[in-house]
Each structure stands twice: as structure tokens, then as C-alpha cells.
Amino acid sequence: MNPDTSDDGGALAHVRAGDRGRDTIYLDTASNPKAHSLYLRNVGIAFLLVGTASLAQMAFVYESFQPHLFVIPALVALAIAFLLARVSLLKAQVQRESGRFRAVADVGQEFTYFCALDGSYEYASPSSVKLTGYRPEEFYAKPGLMAELIHPLDRERWQQHVAGPASGRATENLDLRLIHKDGHTVWFQHICGPVHDAKGRLVGIRAANIDITERKEFEARIERMAYYDPLTDLPNRRALNGEIEQLIRKYPATENRFAVLFLDLDRFKHINDSYGHELGDQLLVKLAERLRRCCENQATISRFGGDELVVVVPDVDSPKTAVDYAAHLLDSIERPFILEDRELYISGGIGVTLYPYDGQDAATLIRNADAAMYRAKQTKHTRIGLYSEELIDNIAAFVSTENRIRRALKEHEFVPHYQPQVDMNSGRIVGAEALARWHSHDRGLISPAEFIPVAEETGLIDQLGRSILTQACAQILEWQRSGIRLPVSVNISGRQFAIPGFVDQVQDIIAGTGIDPAQLELEITEQVFLEDMDEATDKLWQLRDLGVSIAIDDFGIGYSSLSYLKRLPFNTLKIDRAFTRDICDDARDVAILRAILSLSRDLRLNTIIEGVETEAQKKLLLRLGCERAQGFLFHQPLPAAELTPLLVKR
Ligand SMILES: Nc1nc2c(ncn2[C@@H]2O[C@H](COP(=O)(O)O[C@H]3[C@@H](O)[C@H](n4cnc5c(=O)[nH]c(N)nc54)O[C@@H]3COP(=O)(O)O)[C@@H](O)[C@H]2O)c(=O)[nH]1
């Protein structure tokens, strides 16, 4: 080896071939006389014979010759050895601790992980597989995997938790659901907290996730047991109270909004005694299933006691609706049940209460429904009892009227009477309004006020209205044939007008009777166009195209805007009798009438006023410029046979 010189800090060392062919390193003794270094290259040992050699000098020797051994002063060697030993001790300790941590975390039942701030997992315990179905490597490969596994229903809460103010700063504890790799739902408790470095900077999040599915299922079972009947799986009495109180909070106590039906089975004890309690239980289960199907999510059924069930029906608009619902339930339970090859029959009674009339709270509504059921069974021997007697009477009357109308329609007991309309200047009859009358075989003449509302509610108005229209057209024809031309107006109810084939119906009647359509006027109220203005406008134009006239009836007492007078094809405006009644005493009525008459004139409509009963009214109306009128002062509604002679005399 050739002698070499380094210039690091002056010539630090000289290397030359030493005795016995070995290289020797000498440190520059001129700059550092005490320093001697010997490098035995062939054995790879360097002797640094110095007492005060600097670290730079030692580093030079090490880097240049990479010796296996330094010979250095004992004190320095001791210090270095001490430092090296300390470092190695600390390293071993860290490794030991990290190993222990892993050893503990790896065997823990909970899935623990450490997640860096960028979402990457720096540690995921093997329990990830049990909780999520995913291996730790899958977590390492996919930052943020945990967020993807969270159940859709809990995702919002998870996002709030991750982004929330507490995130990364405090320890949090949440119960959440995740979707396991195999698709099933797992409930887990997520406990997480921040991890900081030695300088207090946040470096990541540590989390432990514990499977709590069993606990949650247990809690759900306990909850179900508290609110559901274990035999039928129907809500129990406690749940029923909650349901009713909830409905009371939902509906303000202003209208009839929901019904409580208390159902008690007849002689159920007899079934238990004859066939045994087990079969009795099976029957109750079947009954619950049947009622559930029957209610089709419209109502809630609860098991109140042994053989007592309570059904809560929301959105009940009338007592009749509640009674119909009760009848429907009873019909359904009276169909036979097949159990263990036996055909079993049951029946029952239902008591009905209506909120808010029959009680303001759950307990009262149920108690009164129970009382109504008991009273119906004991004293009236009927299947259904309403708590309020007044409602019972109303319903009974309603149902009886409905049945009688049906019969009367078949027996042609409805006929039109005709109330003449006169020109008040001359007293001449210029038209007539056809008004339905019921000539009942057993009750004599019945007023429309009694049957029209029932016919409207039951939909029978369509048939009834068609019958009156047909008879009125037949009468027009009869008068036509005897040389009498008299325009006749016929009332058309909103419901009748709304049926899809109404215009065709009118056309058929006109064609069938062969009348001049100009002789027919249809009176409608604003009710017909409040719901669907466009459809009503269409129909009214179709009717006008048939050649019939249209009158707007009861004008002035509705709520709609006056703009319909411009949009709809009316011929006649019929002022309601409410304005005639007090016209002589109330200047405000005069003012309103004057305005209506002027409006009607300007819109080129015919005007007729109803309800004229006195001469004074007649005079005042004539002064206001109203000529055509209808009222008891002139004529009552008359049968055609009584009106015809008056027409002949005109
Ligand atoms: N959809 C149908 N509705 C009809 C039909 N027939 C009648 N009705 C409607 O029934 C309501 C009661 O009618 P009615 O008892 O016949 O009363 C009419 C007249 O008798 C009464 N009137 C007439 N003049 C006077 C009077 O001077 N004083 C007074 N107190 N009452 C009087 O007004 C009723 C006519 O009203 P209107 O129809 O508004 O012109 C009634 O609403 C009828 O519309 C039918 O076939 N179909």
C-alpha cells in the first residue's frame, strides 16, 4: 500500500508499509504529537494510540480504512460504550413494549386500530376479521375502509362524529352498525381517542371496536316484551296507550279524527273450556293474523286483555265510517277458523268511541269504548255500539234513510215539482225550477232537505239527479207538445256533475226525449268548479255546445273569487235568497244587491233573485232593476199537473 495523505484538518494521517509487511497508520504527530494510529490492514485492526484524538480524526480513520477495531483511550471508550449500551437498552425496551402491545392487541377480542391523520391504518388488529370480515392487510391497503363499512342508517352519525368538533380531540364512545363482509349487520361500540407525539401534536386516532350485537338484540327483545304481547305479537296495552296519546298530540281537538274500537269476543271461555287453552291460544294467534290482514296498515290492533282487542282507526271522518269499519272487522272474524282439522267459529261485539267527542285521553277513550261494547251486547243485543247516544241515533237515521232512498228509487217515488219564476213587472211566468220531491208511500211528502244530503253522501244523488233530469225533460216535451214553451232549470249536484260520463248522460236524455235543448237550464253551484277548475270549464263548454243554458246558483254566499264569472260560460246568475230576506231592513244587503245586479248586467248575464216572500221586497227589488224572481210570494213549488193550467192561462 502506498503512503497516503488526508488533508482533513491538516494531514491527519500517514499510511505507510510497516514492519513485517503490515500497513501502519500514523496520525499527524506534528499537529497532534500525542496521536498515534496504527492500522494493521492485514488483520483489519486499527490502533488509535491517542489520548486526545478528536472525533473528526477518529471518523476519518474509520471512513478511510473501515477497521474492525479501534484502540482508543479508555475514558472515551467507556463513555461511548455507556452511550451505546444505553441506546441499545432503550431500543430493546421499545421493541419489547411494542411487541407486548402487539401481543396484547393481537389477541384482544375487540378490533383495535391506529389510524394516521391521512386515514391510513398503521395498525389493525387481527380481530378485524371477526368484527368486519376484513383482514388487517385489507385495512392497511385501503385507508378509510371503516367509513365504507358503516351501515347506511348510521352513516350520517359516523360522518358527524368524524368531522365533529370532538373528533381527534377527545375520547368518544358510540354505538353503531356496520355491514359485515358477508352482508349481515353487526352492532359495535366504537371507542376512540387522539394520539399525540412528544411535542403534543396530534398524529392519529386510536380506536377500539367491540361487537355488541348480542347485547343490542337482547335489549330489543326486552323492549319488545315490554310493548308486545308474546302470544299474538300484537302491541300490548302499554303500546296502545302510547299510540293513542301520539294521535291526540298529532290531531288538534277540533274534529272527529280517529276512532277507538273495543272488540270483545263472545264466549271465548267456552272455547278454552271445550278445546283446551292451547287451542284457544292458537285461535287467538290466527285471529290476530286475520285482523292484521284486514286492517292493512290502516289501523293498529292491540291485545288489551285475554279475549279483548282494541283497534285504533285514524282519519275517521264520520261516526258512520267508524261503524262501517267495525262491521268489516266483525264480518272478517266471523268467517270460520281451521285449527287441528277443526272448524271453529267466533263472534264478538265492538264498542266505538270517537276522539275528541267521547274522551280527551287514551284511558277515557278506551274505557268508554268498553262501556259502549258492553251496553250494545247487554241491552241492545247488537254487534256494534257507539258511545255517544246522539251519534247512534244519527247513524241509525242515516242508514235507514239511505236504505229507504234505495227502495224509493226502485219504486219511482222521486218526482219533480216546479216552482215558477216570474217577471215581477207583469207577474207572468217566464220559467220554472224543477225541485225533487219524495212521495213516500208510508210517510207522505218528504222534503229534499232530509234526503238530498244523504243521497249526496252515499253517492245515490247520481241516480236520483238523473231521474229528476229525465222527468223534467219529459215534462218540457209534454208542454212543448201542448204548445207551451217554458224554460226549466234543474239542480245538478257537485257529485253528479263530477261523474265522468255526465255530459253524455245529459246528451242522451235530451236526445232520448227529443226536447229543444234551449228549454233546459242546468243550475250548478260553485262547489262544482272549486276542485278542478279546468275540468269543470271543459264540461261546462261541452254542455253549452249541446245548446243548454247554465245558471250559477246560490250566488253570493260562497267563497270563490269573482273571476270565475269571466272564465266560465254562464247564462244566468241566480242570487241567493240570503240577500232577499233582510233587504227591507238592512241597507248593506241593498248595497250588495245593487253591486251584484250591476255586475250581472255588465257581464250580460240574465239575473234571477230567489226567496221573494213580500210585496215590500218585490217593490224594492224592482226599484233596484231586478225583474225576474222566484219565491213564495208568487208560487210555491207545484206538481206539473197544477202548474200546467197556470201556464195555459199566461
Ligand atoms: N241536486 C239537487 N238538489 C235539489 C233538487 N231538488 C231540490 N234540491 C235542493 O234541495 C234544497 C232544498 O230544496 P227545496 O226544499 O225544494 O227548496 C227550494 C225552494 O222550495 C225554496 N224556496 C223557493 N222560494 C222560497 C221562498 O220564497 N222562501 C223560502 N224560504 N224558500 C224558498 O228554495 C229552494 C230552491 O233553492 P235553489 O235550488 O237554491 O234554487 C235546495 O238546495 C235545492 O237546490 C234536485 O233535484 N237535485
The ligand as an SDF file (V2000), in Angstrom:
LIG
                    3D

 47 52  0  0  0  0  0  0  0  0999 V2000
 -129.0890   18.2400   -6.5720 N   0  0  0  0  0  0  0  0  0  0  0  0
 -130.3800   18.5100   -6.4120 C   0  0  0  0  0  0  0  0  0  0  0  0
 -130.7630   19.3270   -5.4160 N   0  0  0  0  0  0  0  0  0  0  0  0
 -132.0770   19.5740   -5.2840 C   0  0  0  0  0  0  0  0  0  0  0  0
 -133.0150   19.0080   -6.1150 C   0  0  0  0  0  0  0  0  0  0  0  0
 -134.2390   19.4370   -5.7000 N   0  0  0  0  0  0  0  0  0  0  0  0
 -134.0340   20.2460   -4.6800 C   0  0  0  0  0  0  0  0  0  0  0  0
 -132.7460   20.3320   -4.4040 N   0  0  0  0  0  0  0  0  0  0  0  0
 -132.0990   21.1400   -3.3850 C   0  0  0  0  0  0  0  0  0  0  0  0
 -132.6140   20.8580   -2.1620 O   0  0  0  0  0  0  0  0  0  0  0  0
 -132.6370   22.0320   -1.3760 C   0  0  0  0  0  0  0  0  0  0  0  0
 -133.9860   22.2790   -0.7870 C   0  0  0  0  0  0  0  0  0  0  0  0
 -134.9010   22.4440   -1.8400 O   0  0  0  0  0  0  0  0  0  0  0  0
 -136.3970   22.8360   -1.5670 P   0  0  0  0  0  0  0  0  0  0  0  0
 -136.8200   22.4180   -0.2310 O   0  0  0  0  0  0  0  0  0  0  0  0
 -137.1600   22.4100   -2.7480 O   0  0  0  0  0  0  0  0  0  0  0  0
 -136.3190   24.3960   -1.5100 O   0  0  0  0  0  0  0  0  0  0  0  0
 -136.3390   25.1270   -2.7080 C   0  0  0  0  0  0  0  0  0  0  0  0
 -137.5000   26.0840   -2.6810 C   0  0  0  0  0  0  0  0  0  0  0  0
 -138.6370   25.4690   -2.1890 O   0  0  0  0  0  0  0  0  0  0  0  0
 -137.0050   27.1470   -1.7690 C   0  0  0  0  0  0  0  0  0  0  0  0
 -137.7090   28.4070   -1.9540 N   0  0  0  0  0  0  0  0  0  0  0  0
 -138.1870   28.9180   -3.0750 C   0  0  0  0  0  0  0  0  0  0  0  0
 -138.7790   30.0950   -2.8280 N   0  0  0  0  0  0  0  0  0  0  0  0
 -138.6470   30.3570   -1.4920 C   0  0  0  0  0  0  0  0  0  0  0  0
 -139.0390   31.3990   -0.6370 C   0  0  0  0  0  0  0  0  0  0  0  0
 -139.6210   32.3980   -1.0240 O   0  0  0  0  0  0  0  0  0  0  0  0
 -138.6970   31.2880    0.6810 N   0  0  0  0  0  0  0  0  0  0  0  0
 -138.0180   30.1830    1.1520 C   0  0  0  0  0  0  0  0  0  0  0  0
 -137.7650   30.1370    2.4390 N   0  0  0  0  0  0  0  0  0  0  0  0
 -137.6660   29.1800    0.3560 N   0  0  0  0  0  0  0  0  0  0  0  0
 -137.9460   29.2480   -0.9610 C   0  0  0  0  0  0  0  0  0  0  0  0
 -135.6670   27.3010   -2.1940 O   0  0  0  0  0  0  0  0  0  0  0  0
 -135.1630   26.0660   -2.6580 C   0  0  0  0  0  0  0  0  0  0  0  0
 -134.5980   26.2260   -4.0330 C   0  0  0  0  0  0  0  0  0  0  0  0
 -133.2850   26.6130   -3.8290 O   0  0  0  0  0  0  0  0  0  0  0  0
 -132.2840   26.6570   -5.0400 P   0  0  0  0  0  0  0  0  0  0  0  0
 -132.0720   25.2550   -5.5230 O   0  0  0  0  0  0  0  0  0  0  0  0
 -131.0400   27.2100   -4.4460 O   0  0  0  0  0  0  0  0  0  0  0  0
 -132.8790   27.4920   -6.0740 O   0  0  0  0  0  0  0  0  0  0  0  0
 -132.2110   23.1680   -2.2600 C   0  0  0  0  0  0  0  0  0  0  0  0
 -130.8730   23.4750   -2.0200 O   0  0  0  0  0  0  0  0  0  0  0  0
 -132.3480   22.6040   -3.6010 C   0  0  0  0  0  0  0  0  0  0  0  0
 -131.3920   23.1350   -4.5070 O   0  0  0  0  0  0  0  0  0  0  0  0
 -132.5940   18.1660   -7.1690 C   0  0  0  0  0  0  0  0  0  0  0  0
 -133.3470   17.6370   -7.9670 O   0  0  0  0  0  0  0  0  0  0  0  0
 -131.2540   17.9360   -7.2850 N   0  0  0  0  0  0  0  0  0  0  0  0
  1  2  1  0
  2  3  2  0
  2 47  1  0
  3  4  1  0
  4  5  2  0
  4  8  1  0
  5  6  1  0
  5 45  1  0
  6  7  2  0
  7  8  1  0
  8  9  1  0
  9 10  1  0
  9 43  1  0
 10 11  1  0
 11 12  1  0
 11 41  1  0
 12 13  1  0
 13 14  1  0
 14 15  2  0
 14 16  1  0
 14 17  1  0
 17 18  1  0
 18 19  1  0
 18 34  1  0
 19 20  1  0
 19 21  1  0
 21 22  1  0
 21 33  1  0
 22 23  1  0
 22 32  1  0
 23 24  2  0
 24 25  1  0
 25 26  1  0
 25 32  2  0
 26 27  2  0
 26 28  1  0
 28 29  1  0
 29 30  1  0
 29 31  2  0
 31 32  1  0
 33 34  1  0
 34 35  1  0
 35 36  1  0
 36 37  1  0
 37 38  2  0
 37 39  1  0
 37 40  1  0
 41 42  1  0
 41 43  1  0
 43 44  1  0
 45 46  2  0
 45 47  1  0
M  END
$$$$
